[in-house]
Amino acid sequence: MLEDLTVDQARFVAILAKAARAERDAVLGHGSDRDLYETPAARGERNPTSALGYDPLPLENRQLAALRDALSALTPAARSELYVLTRIGHGYLVADEWHRGMQETLSLSDAAILGALTDDPDLHDHLLKGLYEARLGL
């Protein structure tokens, strides 16, 4: 399944994503979802602030910079595998369809994959769930 990416690299990126998310949440002030919507969503995205991505953080934020550096240090093939893991973690793809996910990444540019990874505030959760679903050592 994984050829260019190691499980340890995926976990490391997940840890950095969790730290960046904590910084982002601190900036947002941990507001209640009720402040944004009257009723919680019955289906789909339950975190209304996820659409903000990491926009509330300044570009020079240390946690976000560390996440971007770690993602940039990976090879394009490893980033593609990381992207497929997040797709599995989102529930858009099942682990048994790994090859289909890798085929889909061929139609995306490396910049698009990198952008999708760095704009996902729930990257930590999606990676860990993707690793679990793919039975890759969790």
Summary of the structure (lengths in Angstrom):
residues: 138
radius of gyration: 15.2
end to end distance: 15.1
largest distance: 45.9
contacts: 386
relative contact order: 0.20
helix: 64%
strand: 0%
